[in-house]
Each structure stands twice: as structure tokens, then as C-alpha cells.
């Protein structure tokens, strides 16, 4: 039964991460470039705004809470304690991953503000940075999978 619980926690963490990063990739690499080539600028803008708002709502109400709660639970389950964060390679990589997650969600929040106040170019640069850092988080997660626990 215990294994089922922890497998479920890990599954939810991975599902939220896949949805977060996969959603960014899908919008950035597939949907928006296709729209820019085939739709009038007003339609592109309207669809980008609508999809961005929907993705933001899902992220802040669902993905972020699931990622944070399941991430903390998984770290605890793996034996991470405050004292081991800075004293082991696993703890340092986990700390870097957590810090990067904070930066990414900060950039995601800034993206929405920039798009409304400063303009599309600045918002696009923040979106690209958010996507690149999100992929880097996946790389850190892969490193955690092969490092010995704390």
C-alpha cells in the first residue's frame, strides 16, 4: 500500500511537470508559429491571449500547487532534510532545481504583466527564457534520478 501511495505522488509530480513543460513547448513551437503563418494578426493576438490566460489559470490553480506539494513530499520520502540540503550532491542539485522552479514561476508571472504593459517583444523574450529554464529543470530532475540520495 505504501508503494502505491508514493507511486501516486511521483505520478502526480511527473504529470504536472509534463503538462507544464509540454504545454509551453506545444504553444511555443507548434501552435503560435503555425498561427503566425496562417492567421490574421488580430486572430493570432486574440488566440495567444486567450490560450495564455487559460494556461496561466491552470498553472497557478493546479500545476504549481501539485508540483510544490508533491515535490516536498518526494524530497522528504527520499530522505532530504534541512541539514542535508547543502551537504550532499543530491541536496545541492535539489536546491538548484527548487530555486530554478521559483525563478521560472516568477518569470511566468512577469510574462503576463509584460505582455499587457510593455509589449509583445519583451513578453516573447521572457517566454523563451521561461521555456529554456523549464527544460533545464527537467535536466536537473534527471540528475536527481541517478544521484545517490542524501
C-alpha angles and dihedrals in degrees: 000000000000091000090052091054094050092043088054092049090050091046092053091048092050093044092053091047092049091049092047099047096031091051091052092048093047094050095042102041105028116018105038097042090049092049092048090055098044112026134064114263093250091054092047090051093047094048093044091052094045095047091044092053092048093047090047092052092050091046098050097038099039120006101045095048092046092048094048097044096043091042092055092045092049092048090051091047090051090055100258112154129172091260093054097050096088099025102063134051089236091053093047093050090046090050091050090049093050092047091050091049088055091050092048094051089046090052090047090055090047091050092064093048093046093049091056099039112026107024149260098292095057092043091051092051090052091047091053091048090049091051095047092048091046090056089048088055088057088053091053089049089054089051090052090053092061101035118094111254122255 
